[in-house]
Amino acid sequence: MLQCPRMNTSAFKLRVVGCLACCLSLPYPLVSAFGLRDQALAYRQEGYQQQQHGDLDAALASYEKAVEFDPAYATARVDVGVVLEQMGRPQDAQGAYESALVVDPDCLEAHSNLASLYEQLGQPEQAIAHWRKRYELGDAQDPWTVKAEERLAALGALKGFPGPKGLWFVRHKVVQHELEAHEQSLQDYRSLTEQGREW
């Protein structure tokens, strides 16, 4: 059998085709583990750099490439929407944000951006729905959760502002301010006592 090179070549080709067919039939998460996610992350980072330098066309192309490499990458879809908004294409941006919610219904950024976009477009009911979802999903320590609460109150959809999450955030800021003031007071005291002066 080893003496017949044609037979070995045919068997090898058959195995290669079989392996390729097997790889193509793998579920998406396994394929993603083979480096597609890394490529998507690299394209997203490239898009971010381009966006920071004002090259929106290149940024859009990079973000779209990230989505192409990882269709379940909701954040890259949100990035596409942000650039489209910056380019003055709100309807396309809306589609990008909605596609992010298709792959991840709990994508906080997509809810925030859609809510803001709907407010700009004069569609308060849709804005309220997305601000509410952002508020419900968000952590009290997240400033965007408080922003959602503020917007809900401004749109008349939330009674009693600040609400429980906003109260936590406000209290946290007050405590942080008090701790900073205390630290400054201690520094002032040390400075004065080192100079031999009285407090």
C-alpha positions in Angstrom: 0.0 0.0 0.0 2.9 2.4 0.7 4.3 1.6 -2.7 1.4 3.2 -4.5 1.8 7.0 -4.3 -1.4 7.7 -6.2 -3.4 5.9 -3.6 -1.8 7.8 -0.8 -2.4 11.1 -2.5 -6.1 10.3 -3.1 -6.5 9.2 0.5 -4.8 12.4 1.7 -7.0 14.6 -0.5 -10.1 12.8 0.8 -9.0 13.4 4.4 -8.3 17.1 3.7 -11.8 17.6 2.1 -13.3 15.7 5.1 -11.5 17.9 7.6 -12.6 21.1 5.8 -16.2 19.9 5.7 -16.1 19.1 9.3 -14.7 22.5 10.2 -17.4 24.3 8.1 -20.1 22.3 10.0 -18.8 23.4 13.4 -21.1 25.5 15.5 -20.3 29.3 15.5 -18.8 29.4 19.0 -16.2 26.8 18.1 -15.3 28.6 14.9 -15.0 31.8 16.8 -12.5 30.1 19.2 -10.2 29.6 16.2 -9.3 33.2 16.0 -12.1 35.0 14.3 -13.0 36.8 17.5 -9.4 38.0 17.8 -9.5 39.4 14.3 -12.8 41.1 15.1 -11.3 42.7 18.1 -8.3 43.9 16.1 -10.6 45.4 13.5 -12.6 47.1 16.2 -9.5 48.6 17.8 -8.4 49.8 14.3 -11.8 51.4 13.7 -11.6 53.1 17.1 -8.2 54.6 16.2 -9.5 55.8 12.8 -12.6 57.3 14.4 -10.5 59.2 16.9 -8.5 60.7 14.0 -11.7 61.7 12.2 -11.4 59.2 9.4 -15.1 58.0 9.6 -15.1 56.2 6.3 -12.2 54.0 7.3 -13.6 53.5 10.8 -16.9 52.4 9.4 -15.1 49.9 7.1 -13.1 48.5 10.1 -16.1 48.2 12.3 -18.1 46.5 9.6 -15.1 44.1 9.1 -15.2 43.3 12.8 -18.9 42.4 12.5 -18.1 40.3 9.4 -15.5 38.3 11.4 -17.8 38.0 14.5 -21.5 38.5 13.6 -22.4 38.1 17.3 -20.2 41.0 18.3 -22.9 43.4 19.5 -20.5 46.1 20.6 -19.0 46.3 17.1 -22.5 46.7 15.7 -23.0 49.6 18.1 -19.8 51.2 16.9 -21.1 51.0 13.3 -24.2 52.9 14.5 -22.2 55.6 16.3 -20.1 56.3 13.2 -23.2 56.3 11.0 -24.7 58.9 13.4 -21.6 61.0 13.1 -21.9 60.8 9.3 -25.4 62.1 9.5 -27.1 58.8 8.7 -29.5 58.4 11.6 -31.8 55.8 9.9 -28.8 53.6 9.1 -27.5 54.1 12.7 -30.9 53.0 14.0 -30.6 49.8 12.0 -27.1 49.1 13.3 -28.3 49.5 16.9 -31.3 47.3 16.3 -29.1 44.6 14.8 -26.9 44.8 18.0 -30.1 44.1 20.0 -30.9 41.1 17.8 -27.6 39.4 18.7 -27.7 40.7 22.3 -31.0 41.9 23.6 -29.4 43.2 26.8 -26.7 45.3 25.1 -26.7 48.4 27.3 -24.9 50.6 24.7 -27.4 49.8 22.0 -30.3 50.7 24.3 -28.7 54.0 25.4 -27.8 55.0 21.8 -31.2 54.0 20.4 -33.0 55.9 23.2 -30.9 59.1 22.5 -31.4 58.7 18.7 -35.2 58.3 19.2 -35.3 61.4 21.3 -33.4 63.3 18.5 -35.9 62.0 16.0 -38.8 63.2 18.1 -40.1 59.7 18.9 -40.4 59.8 22.7 -42.4 56.5 23.1 -39.5 54.5 21.6 -37.0 56.6 23.5 -38.8 55.8 26.8 -38.8 52.0 26.0 -35.1 51.9 25.5 -34.2 54.3 28.4 -36.4 52.1 30.6 -34.6 48.9 29.4 -31.2 50.6 30.0 -32.3 51.7 33.4 -33.6 48.2 34.4 -30.5 46.4 33.1 -28.0 48.9 34.5 -26.1 48.9 37.7 -26.6 51.7 40.1 -22.9 52.5 40.0 -23.0 53.1 36.2 -23.4 56.8 35.3 -25.4 55.8 32.2 -28.0 54.1 34.4 -28.4 57.4 36.2 -28.6 59.2 32.8 -31.4 56.8 31.8 -33.2 57.6 35.1 -32.8 61.3 34.4 -34.1 61.0 30.9 -37.1 58.8 32.0 -38.0 61.5 34.6 -37.6 64.3 32.0 -39.8 62.4 29.6 -42.5 61.9 32.3 -42.1 58.2 32.5 -40.6 58.0 36.0 -42.2 59.4 39.1 -40.0 60.6 41.8 -36.5 61.6 40.7 -34.0 60.5 41.7 -35.2 56.9 41.9 -33.4 54.1 43.9 -30.5 53.8 41.5 -30.1 57.5 41.2 -30.2 57.9 45.0 -27.4 55.4 45.4 -25.3 57.3 42.8 -26.0 60.7 44.4 -25.2 59.3 47.8 -22.0 57.7 46.5 -21.0 61.1 45.0 -21.7 62.9 48.2 -19.7 60.4 50.3 -16.8 60.6 47.7 -16.9 64.4 48.0 -16.9 64.3 51.8 -13.9 61.8 51.8 -12.0 64.1 49.4 -12.7 67.1 51.6 -11.6 65.2 54.7 -8.4 64.2 53.0 -7.7 67.8 52.0 -8.4 68.9 55.6 -5.8 66.4 56.8 -3.3 67.6 54.3 -3.9 71.2 55.3 -3.5 70.2 59.0 -0.2 68.4 58.3 1.1 71.3 56.3 0.3 73.8 59.0 1.7 71.7 61.9 4.9 70.9 60.0 5.4 74.7 59.8 4.9 75.0 63.5 1.7 76.9 63.2 -1.5 76.2 65.1 -4.5 74.7 63.4 
